[in-house]
Amino acid sequence: MAINRAQLAKELEPGLNALFGLEYARYENEAAQIFSQESSDRAFEEEVMLVGFGEAAVKPEGAAVDFDTAKESFTARYVHDTIALAFALTEEAVEDNLYDTLSARYTKALARSMAYTKQVRGANILNTAFATTGGDGATLASTTHPTTFGGNWSNRSATDADLNETSLEQALIDIAGFIDERGLKVAMKGRKMIIPVNIQFVADRILESTLRVGTADNDINAIKNMGMLPEGYVVNHYLTDTDAWFVKTDCPNGFKHFVRAALATGMEGDFDTGNMRYKARERYSFGYSDPRCVYGSQGS
């Protein structure tokens, strides 16, 4: 349905001092702090986890060497959704508006809605990290990620804990113990924390204090002194759990944002009604390939 004069009554009368409600500042592209961006020219993208070899065995003198095997494990699929929104203005509403160009004002509002939607969809990968299963059949943050040849590994605290010095130190220890699909340890480190706005003050005290937080001891802040989180922390205002927190690691194939079709806008006039129609459209997907890209705690 087109926006008509009845919906814009005050803009058709003299004496209006100001129009407001569409000029708010917005949180900029916070998803870029989590996801690496790639382009795509397909309906979907797939990334396959490869399984290498296990530990080498002792070869007794004169005996045959052991042969190992390699294979593919799980597949991560990124399905690109089409995100679109439109509005229309009646011919009379455009003609009778006294104060500014309706189309310019509402196309800005359209862009704002499209940008907001993208941030929500990006954050949703973490918002569902403890509930939605991924390519390996486990949730993104899980204590029971299966390995191809048996056994499990974990990227979640065994007992969910609020963010504090102790829980963060344990997370960094756990990340250093990550294993691959054959059970071999991998050299992985934390890079940054991703947190909701509610615990930003806690995060800042933990990472920026010179001495330990909340103690009378004169001990150094080991996390800061050792440079364990070189990129610090980022606040994502679209996270919905007020005490869940995450540590992004240096895993090479983790969070990804595929762009199938960049944001495009268009307008056209309808001959029969005279209405002007405006549309914004883009295609993209958010996801992750290797769950080793993150460590998570749901908070207590």
GUVO-392003 format. One record per residue (C-alpha): x, y negated, z; residue number from 1; chain. Coordinates in Angstrom, 1 decimal. Layout:
N
u  v  w  num  chaine
X  Y  Z  NUM  A
...
! end
This chain:
300
u  v  w  num  chaine
0.0  0.0  0.0  1  A
1.3  -3.4  -0.9  2  A
2.0  -6.1  1.6  3  A
-0.7  -8.7  1.0  4  A
-1.6  -12.2  2.1  5  A
-3.6  -11.0  5.1  6  A
-0.5  -9.5  6.6  7  A
1.5  -12.7  6.0  8  A
-1.2  -15.2  7.1  9  A
1.1  -17.6  9.0  10  A
3.6  -17.8  6.1  11  A
0.8  -19.2  3.9  12  A
0.1  -22.2  6.2  13  A
2.1  -25.4  6.7  14  A
3.5  -26.2  10.2  15  A
5.5  -22.9  10.8  16  A
8.8  -23.7  12.5  17  A
10.6  -20.4  12.3  18  A
10.4  -16.8  11.2  19  A
12.1  -14.3  13.4  20  A
12.4  -10.6  14.0  21  A
14.6  -9.5  11.1  22  A
17.8  -11.3  12.0  23  A
19.1  -9.1  14.8  24  A
22.7  -8.0  14.8  25  A
23.2  -4.2  14.4  26  A
25.7  -1.6  15.4  27  A
27.9  -1.1  12.3  28  A
28.9  2.2  10.8  29  A
29.6  4.2  13.9  30  A
29.3  7.5  12.0  31  A
32.6  6.6  10.3  32  A
34.3  7.1  13.7  33  A
33.3  10.7  13.6  34  A
33.1  11.9  10.0  35  A
35.5  11.9  7.1  36  A
33.7  10.9  3.8  37  A
33.9  12.8  0.6  38  A
32.0  12.6  -2.7  39  A
30.0  15.4  -4.2  40  A
28.6  16.1  -7.7  41  A
26.5  19.1  -6.8  42  A
23.2  19.8  -5.0  43  A
25.2  21.2  -2.1  44  A
28.8  21.8  -1.0  45  A
30.1  25.0  0.6  46  A
33.4  25.4  2.6  47  A
34.6  28.9  3.5  48  A
36.6  29.9  6.5  49  A
39.6  32.1  5.5  50  A
41.0  34.8  7.8  51  A
44.8  35.3  7.9  52  A
46.9  38.0  9.4  53  A
47.2  39.1  13.0  54  A
50.4  39.5  15.1  55  A
53.3  41.4  13.4  56  A
54.0  44.9  14.8  57  A
57.3  46.5  15.7  58  A
58.5  48.7  12.8  59  A
60.2  51.9  14.1  60  A
63.4  52.9  12.3  61  A
62.6  54.9  9.2  62  A
58.8  54.3  9.5  63  A
56.6  52.6  7.0  64  A
55.7  48.9  7.5  65  A
52.2  48.1  8.6  66  A
49.9  46.5  6.1  67  A
47.4  43.9  7.3  68  A
44.3  42.5  5.5  69  A
42.9  39.1  4.9  70  A
39.3  38.1  4.1  71  A
36.7  35.4  4.1  72  A
34.7  34.7  7.2  73  A
31.7  32.4  7.5  74  A
30.5  29.6  5.1  75  A
29.6  26.1  6.1  76  A
27.0  24.6  3.7  77  A
26.2  20.9  3.3  78  A
22.8  20.4  1.6  79  A
22.3  16.8  0.4  80  A
19.0  15.2  1.4  81  A
17.4  12.4  -0.5  82  A
16.7  9.4  1.7  83  A
14.5  6.7  0.3  84  A
12.2  3.9  1.4  85  A
10.1  1.3  -0.5  86  A
7.8  -1.6  -0.2  87  A
5.6  -3.7  -2.4  88  A
4.4  -7.3  -2.4  89  A
1.2  -8.5  -4.0  90  A
1.4  -11.1  -6.7  91  A
-0.6  -13.5  -4.6  92  A
1.5  -13.1  -1.5  93  A
4.6  -14.0  -3.5  94  A
2.9  -17.0  -5.1  95  A
1.4  -18.5  -1.9  96  A
4.4  -18.0  0.5  97  A
5.6  -21.5  1.6  98  A
8.8  -20.9  3.4  99  A
11.3  -18.6  1.8  100  A
11.5  -15.8  -0.7  101  A
9.6  -12.8  0.5  102  A
11.6  -10.3  -1.5  103  A
15.0  -11.5  -0.2  104  A
13.8  -11.3  3.4  105  A
12.3  -7.8  3.1  106  A
15.1  -6.3  0.9  107  A
17.4  -7.1  3.8  108  A
15.0  -5.3  6.2  109  A
15.0  -2.4  3.7  110  A
18.8  -2.2  3.8  111  A
18.8  -2.3  7.6  112  A
16.4  0.6  7.8  113  A
18.5  2.7  5.4  114  A
21.7  2.0  7.4  115  A
19.9  2.8  10.7  116  A
18.7  6.1  9.3  117  A
22.2  7.1  8.2  118  A
23.6  6.4  11.7  119  A
20.8  8.5  13.3  120  A
21.3  11.4  11.0  121  A
25.1  11.3  11.6  122  A
24.7  11.3  15.3  123  A
22.2  14.1  15.1  124  A
25.1  16.5  14.5  125  A
26.3  15.8  18.0  126  A
22.8  15.4  19.5  127  A
22.1  19.0  18.4  128  A
25.6  20.4  19.2  129  A
24.3  22.5  22.1  130  A
21.1  23.8  20.3  131  A
21.5  24.2  16.5  132  A
23.6  27.1  15.1  133  A
26.3  26.6  12.5  134  A
28.0  28.8  9.9  135  A
29.5  31.2  12.4  136  A
26.1  31.8  14.1  137  A
26.9  29.8  17.3  138  A
26.1  26.2  18.2  139  A
28.7  23.5  17.4  140  A
29.7  23.4  21.1  141  A
29.6  27.0  22.4  142  A
31.4  29.3  24.8  143  A
30.8  32.3  22.5  144  A
32.1  31.4  19.0  145  A
32.8  34.8  17.4  146  A
36.0  35.7  15.7  147  A
36.1  37.9  12.6  148  A
37.9  40.8  14.1  149  A
36.2  40.7  17.5  150  A
36.3  38.5  20.6  151  A
35.2  35.0  21.2  152  A
36.6  31.6  21.7  153  A
35.1  28.5  23.4  154  A
34.9  24.8  22.7  155  A
32.6  24.0  25.6  156  A
33.1  23.7  29.3  157  A
32.3  27.0  31.1  158  A
30.2  25.0  33.6  159  A
28.9  21.7  32.1  160  A
30.3  18.8  34.0  161  A
30.0  15.1  33.9  162  A
32.8  13.1  32.5  163  A
35.6  12.5  35.1  164  A
39.3  12.9  35.3  165  A
39.2  16.6  36.2  166  A
36.7  17.6  33.5  167  A
38.6  15.7  30.8  168  A
41.9  17.3  31.8  169  A
40.3  20.7  31.6  170  A
38.9  19.9  28.2  171  A
42.4  19.0  26.9  172  A
43.8  22.2  28.4  173  A
41.0  24.2  26.7  174  A
41.7  22.6  23.3  175  A
45.3  23.5  23.6  176  A
44.2  27.1  23.9  177  A
42.1  27.3  20.8  178  A
42.6  30.4  18.7  179  A
42.0  31.2  15.0  180  A
39.9  34.0  13.5  181  A
42.6  36.5  14.2  182  A
43.2  35.4  17.8  183  A
46.4  33.5  17.2  184  A
46.8  30.3  19.1  185  A
46.6  27.1  17.0  186  A
48.4  23.9  17.8  187  A
45.4  21.6  18.3  188  A
45.1  18.4  20.3  189  A
42.4  15.9  21.3  190  A
42.3  12.7  19.3  191  A
39.4  10.6  20.8  192  A
36.4  10.8  23.0  193  A
32.9  10.2  21.6  194  A
30.5  9.1  24.3  195  A
27.0  7.5  24.7  196  A
26.8  4.0  26.0  197  A
25.8  5.1  29.5  198  A
29.3  6.4  30.4  199  A
31.5  3.9  28.6  200  A
32.6  2.3  31.9  201  A
33.6  5.7  33.3  202  A
35.6  6.4  30.1  203  A
37.4  3.1  30.2  204  A
38.5  3.6  33.8  205  A
39.8  7.1  33.1  206  A
41.7  6.2  29.9  207  A
42.9  2.7  30.7  208  A
43.8  2.8  34.4  209  A
47.6  2.9  35.1  210  A
47.0  5.0  38.2  211  A
44.6  7.8  38.9  212  A
41.0  6.8  39.1  213  A
39.0  6.9  42.4  214  A
41.8  8.1  44.7  215  A
44.0  6.5  47.3  216  A
47.0  8.4  45.8  217  A
49.8  6.5  44.1  218  A
49.8  9.0  41.2  219  A
50.1  8.0  37.6  220  A
47.2  8.4  35.2  221  A
48.6  11.5  33.4  222  A
46.1  11.4  30.5  223  A
47.2  7.9  29.6  224  A
50.9  8.4  30.4  225  A
51.1  11.5  28.2  226  A
49.1  9.9  25.3  227  A
46.7  12.8  25.3  228  A
43.9  10.9  23.5  229  A
45.8  8.5  21.2  230  A
42.6  7.1  19.7  231  A
41.0  6.4  23.0  232  A
37.2  6.6  23.0  233  A
34.4  5.3  20.8  234  A
30.8  4.6  21.9  235  A
28.1  5.9  19.7  236  A
24.8  4.1  20.4  237  A
22.8  6.8  18.6  238  A
23.6  9.6  21.0  239  A
20.5  10.6  22.9  240  A
21.9  12.6  25.9  241  A
23.1  10.0  28.4  242  A
25.7  12.2  30.1  243  A
26.9  14.5  27.2  244  A
30.5  13.8  26.0  245  A
32.7  15.1  23.3  246  A
36.4  15.2  22.4  247  A
37.2  15.1  18.7  248  A
40.3  17.1  17.8  249  A
42.8  17.0  15.0  250  A
41.3  20.0  13.3  251  A
41.9  19.5  9.5  252  A
38.4  20.5  8.3  253  A
35.9  19.4  10.8  254  A
33.2  16.7  10.6  255  A
32.3  15.7  7.0  256  A
30.0  13.3  5.3  257  A
29.3  14.1  1.7  258  A
27.9  11.4  -0.6  259  A
26.0  12.8  -3.5  260  A
24.5  9.4  -4.7  261  A
25.5  6.1  -3.1  262  A
22.9  3.7  -1.9  263  A
21.1  2.1  -4.9  264  A
18.2  -0.4  -4.9  265  A
15.7  -1.2  -7.6  266  A
12.7  -3.3  -8.3  267  A
9.9  -3.3  -10.8  268  A
6.6  -5.1  -11.5  269  A
3.4  -3.2  -11.8  270  A
1.5  -4.4  -15.0  271  A
-2.0  -3.5  -13.7  272  A
-1.8  -5.1  -10.2  273  A
1.0  -7.6  -10.6  274  A
2.6  -6.2  -7.4  275  A
6.4  -6.2  -7.1  276  A
7.8  -2.9  -5.9  277  A
11.2  -2.5  -4.3  278  A
13.0  0.8  -3.5  279  A
16.2  1.9  -1.9  280  A
17.5  5.5  -2.3  281  A
20.6  7.5  -1.5  282  A
21.7  11.2  -1.2  283  A
24.1  12.5  1.4  284  A
24.7  15.1  4.1  285  A
26.4  15.2  7.4  286  A
27.9  18.3  9.0  287  A
31.0  20.2  10.0  288  A
33.0  23.1  8.7  289  A
35.3  24.3  11.5  290  A
33.8  23.9  15.0  291  A
37.3  23.6  16.4  292  A
36.9  19.9  15.4  293  A
35.3  19.1  18.7  294  A
35.0  20.0  22.4  295  A
31.8  19.2  24.2  296  A
30.2  19.1  27.6  297  A
26.5  18.6  28.2  298  A
27.1  16.9  31.5  299  A
25.7  18.1  34.8  300  A
! end
